[in-house]
Amino acid sequence: MSVIKISASALLLATLSQASQANDISLVNSTWKYNKQSAYALQHDDYCGGTQDSIHNIAVPELKKRGLTASFGVIARSCWPDLWDKAKQYVDDGFTLYNHSMRHTPAFKPTWESKTFRDDWKNELDIGKANERIKAKTGYTPTLMAMPYDIGSDESYKYVREHPELIAMRAPVENNGVWAGNQGINDKDFYNGYKLKVSLFYDWSPYWKLGKKKRLGAFLQDVISQQGFGVQYFHGINDDSYFAVSKTEYLRLLDKLKQASDTDLVWVSDAGEIVNYRYAREYCTLTLEKSDAQQQRFSIQGTVTQTQLCSQVNRELTAMGDVEQKVVAVEQGGEALAFVQQDGKIQFEYQTDKGDITLLF
């Protein structure tokens, strides 16, 4: 029987090689941005249709005071110059706008209307032209459509899906004259951004019976517990709009939302941005291309079936992974990225269209 002799140096090299392989880092995209536990969008309908004063006098200053954001649904034909100027300022201040139609007429005859009711909805006018008008007046391109009264039709749904700028829509409570229901929380891996479940502040909400001190906080807590995506929408605050929320109850919610955001329980953002993130983190992956003692380099690639979709999203994502080595720098395309490394984990934000990512040791 022959004996194979292995030198000590060869054993050392093999051991080092195995250690190097063992220390290769696997980076993944976090479920929600900044690795927060859930996602939440706050909306106010009927800007230019009766809620604009409370949005301007209460919502905007109170949200800014807490470093939070919200989105306002614009009825495009009802705005006058001063309201367009204010809307543009809101955008400049970090708020967003969504398309709430040109004329606020339902897309299909609501079941509660009489037989003589005439449906005057026009997809091109009330969706397409409305988006154009909002964009022209404010410089902001809405990415979400909210149908008036949450009334939808197959035709309007198809039109929104085919619109190049609209990537999200609230689900209808009625579609084609049939009750559909749209209350609820979106799963973290929801598959249709054009049928987003919502929580409307009104007496049919399953949370309504909990009372003023608990109902809004209960929905937020359920979103966090389910690690999902919640859309909470109102009309006005302390005004004559549809089920206006009291200022006290609204501010109580903002305080809870601020606390949840600060403790990484919820990512508060625009609904369209949240939808974009959800698909981008699925379509794009970080693939290890090079690994040695000084660095590890990752390319940004689409999954096997989604390479083209990854190249189209162009979003900022949060990457995270376990790491034993001390990282001295993270770079993308030669530019330094901010990162956090603690307790054996690393986390940072990167752009899907800015080139390879390198971790330096």
Secondary structure as the mmCIF struct_conf table of DSSP 4:
data_model
#
loop_
_struct_conf.conf_type_id
_struct_conf.id
_struct_conf.beg_label_comp_id
_struct_conf.beg_label_asym_id
_struct_conf.beg_label_seq_id
_struct_conf.end_label_comp_id
_struct_conf.end_label_asym_id
_struct_conf.end_label_seq_id
HELX_RH_AL_P HELX_RH_AL_P1 ALA A 8 ALA A 22
TURN_TY1_P TURN_TY1_P1 ASN A 23 ASN A 23
STRN STRN1 VAL A 28 ASN A 29
BEND BEND1 THR A 31 TRP A 32
HELX_RH_3T_P HELX_RH_3T_P1 LYS A 33 ASN A 35
BEND BEND2 GLN A 37 GLN A 37
STRN STRN2 ALA A 39 TYR A 47
TURN_TY1_P TURN_TY1_P2 CYS A 48 GLY A 50
HELX_RH_AL_P HELX_RH_AL_P2 GLN A 52 SER A 54
HELX_RH_PI_P HELX_RH_PI_P1 ILE A 55 ALA A 59
HELX_RH_AL_P HELX_RH_AL_P3 VAL A 60 ARG A 66
TURN_TY1_P TURN_TY1_P3 GLY A 67 GLY A 67
STRN STRN3 SER A 71 VAL A 74
HELX_RH_3T_P HELX_RH_3T_P2 ALA A 76 SER A 78
HELX_RH_AL_P HELX_RH_AL_P4 PRO A 81 ASP A 92
TURN_TY1_P TURN_TY1_P4 ASP A 93 GLY A 94
STRN STRN4 THR A 96 ASN A 99
BEND BEND3 MET A 102 ARG A 103
BEND BEND4 ALA A 107 PHE A 108
TURN_TY1_P TURN_TY1_P5 THR A 111 TRP A 112
BEND BEND5 GLU A 113 GLU A 113
TURN_TY1_P TURN_TY1_P6 LYS A 115 THR A 116
HELX_RH_AL_P HELX_RH_AL_P5 ASN A 123 ASN A 123
HELX_RH_PI_P HELX_RH_PI_P2 GLU A 124 LYS A 129
HELX_RH_AL_P HELX_RH_AL_P6 ALA A 130 THR A 138
BEND BEND6 GLY A 139 GLY A 139
STRN STRN5 LEU A 144 MET A 145
HELX_RH_3T_P HELX_RH_3T_P3 PRO A 148 ASP A 150
STRN STRN6 ILE A 151 GLY A 152
HELX_RH_AL_P HELX_RH_AL_P7 ASP A 154 GLU A 162
BEND BEND7 PRO A 164 GLU A 165
STRN STRN7 ALA A 168 MET A 169
STRN STRN8 ARG A 170 ARG A 170
HELX_LH_PP_P HELX_LH_PP_P1 ALA A 171 PRO A 172
BEND BEND8 VAL A 173 VAL A 173
STRN STRN9 GLU A 174 ASN A 175
TURN_TY1_P TURN_TY1_P7 ASN A 176 GLY A 177
STRN STRN10 VAL A 178 TRP A 179
STRN STRN11 GLN A 183 GLN A 183
BEND BEND9 GLY A 184 GLY A 184
STRN STRN12 ASN A 186 ASN A 186
TURN_TY1_P TURN_TY1_P8 LYS A 188 ASP A 189
BEND BEND10 TYR A 191 TYR A 191
TURN_TY1_P TURN_TY1_P9 GLY A 193 TYR A 194
BEND BEND11 LYS A 195 LYS A 195
STRN STRN13 LEU A 196 LEU A 196
STRN STRN14 VAL A 198 VAL A 198
STRN STRN15 SER A 199 LEU A 200
BEND BEND12 PHE A 201 TYR A 202
TURN_TY1_P TURN_TY1_P10 ASP A 203 TRP A 204
BEND BEND13 SER A 205 SER A 205
TURN_TY1_P TURN_TY1_P11 PRO A 206 TYR A 207
HELX_RH_3T_P HELX_RH_3T_P4 TRP A 208 LEU A 210
TURN_TY1_P TURN_TY1_P12 LYS A 212 LYS A 214
HELX_RH_AL_P HELX_RH_AL_P8 ARG A 215 GLN A 226
TURN_TY1_P TURN_TY1_P13 GLN A 227 GLN A 227
STRN STRN16 PHE A 229 PHE A 234
STRN STRN17 ILE A 237 ILE A 237
BEND BEND14 ASN A 238 SER A 241
TURN_TY1_P TURN_TY1_P14 TYR A 242 PHE A 243
HELX_LH_PP_P HELX_LH_PP_P2 ALA A 244 ALA A 244
STRN STRN18 VAL A 245 VAL A 245
HELX_LH_PP_P HELX_LH_PP_P3 SER A 246 SER A 246
HELX_RH_AL_P HELX_RH_AL_P9 LYS A 247 ASP A 262
TURN_TY1_P TURN_TY1_P15 THR A 263 ASP A 264
BEND BEND15 LEU A 265 LEU A 265
STRN STRN19 TRP A 267 VAL A 268
HELX_RH_AL_P HELX_RH_AL_P10 ALA A 271 TYR A 283
STRN STRN20 CYS A 284 SER A 291
BEND BEND16 ALA A 293 GLN A 294
STRN STRN21 GLN A 295 GLY A 302
TURN_TY1_P TURN_TY1_P16 VAL A 304 GLN A 306
HELX_RH_AL_P HELX_RH_AL_P11 THR A 307 VAL A 313
STRN STRN22 GLU A 316 ASP A 322
BEND BEND17 GLN A 325 GLN A 325
HELX_LH_PP_P HELX_LH_PP_P4 LYS A 326 VAL A 327
STRN STRN23 ALA A 329 GLN A 332
TURN_TY1_P TURN_TY1_P17 GLY A 333 GLY A 334
STRN STRN24 GLU A 335 LEU A 337
STRN STRN25 PHE A 339 GLN A 342
TURN_TY1_P TURN_TY1_P18 ASP A 343 GLY A 344
STRN STRN26 LYS A 345 GLN A 351
TURN_TY1_P TURN_TY1_P19 THR A 352 ASP A 353
BEND BEND18 LYS A 354 LYS A 354
STRN STRN27 ILE A 357 LEU A 360
#
